[in-house]
């Protein structure tokens, strides 16, 4: 979800120095064999509100899953907060891994209103990723929280999930220096979803997202000084670039230790 005045939101993010995307095809097209049961571990990615059903402000957001090595239950989170005046809105994700498929439910408050729905997805060996769709049981909803924010919640969307430190394409990388996050220039990019994740919380319970913003895709971003980062602690920086049609162009994540 995004404020109707997207330009203002992006400007705010920049002032603070603060995709259902195109995939690379089904597994095996680049020589990677499709495993019967994909690897487990922490996966990071994004959800993307559907620009067809929600043309007003289709928003991407942080999405993480902690998957078992074999088949079984798993958990994760979706994050819905973009500006500091909002509540900390995190959705709890639960589901089942069954060979190449994931399915389950998500639920959580979005600025005081409980939202919930279902999701499904499959594994793509070419990008070693999962991708699929989600639905919101509450349907499309307009929220007016002025003077903080106005936005529309989409009734559905797509999502994509990658192992930590994956690069798609392989040439796309990110770098972290202190509180500055930068990334490779990508032709056709219209926006960048950038967030910082606490991996310990992501593999447990609670809200793992330390900070999230949607910013100009052609510039580095500085994590605001009021965002608490502990010296000596490891985090994960995540960047996803989308084109004007809200399709994913590039995605990468990087583990870093805060100085």
N, C-alpha and C positions, 0 to 999 in steps of 0.2 A: 504494500500500500504506500502511496506517495501523496504528499500534499498536492492539492490542485495547482498551487503555484510552484511547480517543479523548479523553476529557475531560482526562486527564493531559497528553496531547500538546498540546491547545489551551491548557491552563493554562501549560505550559512556554513555549509560544510567546509568550503574553501576559506571562509573567514576564520573558522576555528582551526584552520590548517588541518581543520578536519574538513535467462537468459533463458521462456523455456526452450532451451537452446538447441541450436543445431548440434547434432552429434557427428561422430566420425564414422557412423555406420555400424552394422552388426559385427559381432566378434569374428575374428579370423581373417579379415580382409587385408591386414598388414602382416600376416604371418603368425600372429599370436593365437595359439590354440585356445578354444573355449573349454575351460575346466568344468568338470561335472559339478563341483562345488567351489565357488570362488573363495579366495583368501578372506579371513576375517580381520579384525582390528578396527582402528579408528578411521572413519571415512569423513571427509569434509566436502561441502558443496554448497548448493543454493536451491531455493525454490524461486519460481518466476510466475507471478500472477499472469493470467491469460489476457493478452492485449485485445483479443476479439470480444470476450465477454466483459472486459473491464478496460475499454479504451481510454477512460478518463485518466488513469494513473497506474498502469501496470508496474508493480514493484518487485524487484528481487530481494532476497533476504538470506541470512545465514541458516544453514541446515547441516546438522552433523548426526552421524549414526555410529554406534559402537557394535560391530557385528561379530558373532561367534565364528570360530574357525570352521565348524561344520554347520549342519542345519540346527535350527533352534530359535529361541526367542532373543530379541535384542531391544535396545532402547536408544533414544536420541533426543534431539531438540530442534525446534524452529524458533527463530528470533524475529520479533516484529517491531522493534524500536529503532527510530532513525534520528530523532532530535531530542535534546536534553530535557525539554519540558514534558515529554511523554513519560508514562509509567514504564517500568521495565517489564516488557511483555515477552514472555517465553512460553512456547508450546511444548508440551511433553509428548514424545513420540514412542509408540510401542508397536512391536510387530513380530513377524516370523520370517526367518530365512529358510527357503525351501529350494535347494539346489540353485538354479539360476534366477529365482524370483524372490522378491520382497513384497510383503503386504502387511497392512496394519492400520492403526488409527492414530490420530493426533488430537490434542485438545489443549486449551490454555486461554488465559484472558488477553484481550486486545483492548487496552485502554478502558478496562472496567467491564467489558462484555465478554462472556465466555464464548469461545468459538471451538468447533470440533469438526472432524471429518475423517475420511478414509484416504488411503493412498495405495498404489501398486507400482511395481517397477521390475525391470529385468536387467541382467548383467550383459555388458558389451565388452568383449575381449579386446577389441581394437584400441579402446581407450582405458581398459581395465577399470571401468566405471559402471555404476548402476544409473538408470534413468527411468522416469515414469511420469505418472500424473497423480494429482491429488484433487480432492473435492472438499468444499466447505458446506456442511449441512445447513448453515444459516443462510446460504445464498449470498447474493450481492447486497452490500450494505453501505450506505453513505454515513460518515461520521463527521460531525462538526464540533471540533474541540477548540475553536478560537477562544483566546488569541494564540493558542499553541499551534494547532495544525488542523487541516481539513483533508480528508481522504476517502477513498472508496475501497471497501474490502471486496476482492474478487470472489466469485462463486467457485472458481476452479483454477488450476494452473499446472505447471510441469515442474520437475525437479531433476537434479543430476548430482551424483556423489562420486568422489574420487579418493583413492588412498592418499594419506598425507605425503606431501612433497612430490606428488605427480605433476607433470607438465603436459598440458594439452593446448596447442601443439608442443612438441619437444623443444622448440626454439623459444617458447615463452617462459620467462623466468621473472622472479621478484627478488628484491634485496631489502634488507632492513638495516638501518644504521641509527642507533639510538631510538628515537621516536619517529624517524622518517621511513616510510615505506615507498619504494619505487618499483617500476615494472617495465617490461619491454614494450616498445611502441608497437601498436597493431593497427594496420590499415582498416578503415571502416568502423572502428570502435566509436560508439556514441555515449557510453556511460561505463563506469566502473563500480562494482560492488567490492568494498574493502572491509574486512573485519579481522579482529584479533580474538583468538580462542585460547582458553585455559585448558590444556589437554587433560589435566588431572580431573577437573570437573566434568569434562566431556566424556570421560570413561567411567564416571560415577553418576551422581545425581545433582540436579540444580541447573542454574543458568551458566553455560560455559563461555558465553560471548562477553568479552570485556569491553568491546567497542565495535560499532558498525556505522558505516556511512556509504552513501552513493555520491560519487564525485566525478569530476572531469577525467576522462580516460587518458588524457595526454600529459598528465602531470603527476609528480609524486605527491604524497599527502603526509602530513604530520599528525600523529596521534595527539589530541589536545592534552595539555599539561594537567587538567583536572581528572583525566582518566588514570586510575591507579594501576601502575605497573611496578611490581616488586623487583628490586635489584637482585640479580642472581637467579631469578626464576625463569623457567622455560615457557614460551608461548608459541602459538602458531599464527603466522600472518597469512591471510587468504585474499587473493585478488581474482575476480572474474570480470571479463570484459564482454559487453554485449553490443550488437549493432542497433541501428535505428528501429528494427523490427523486433527488438527484445530477444534476439537469438544469440546464444553463447558463441563468441569468437575464440576466446582463450580463457584458460583457467589454470591457476597454480597455487601452491601453498608452500610455506617454508617454516621449519622450526627455528626459533632464535632464542637466545638468552638475553634478557634485559641487562644492560651494563649496571 
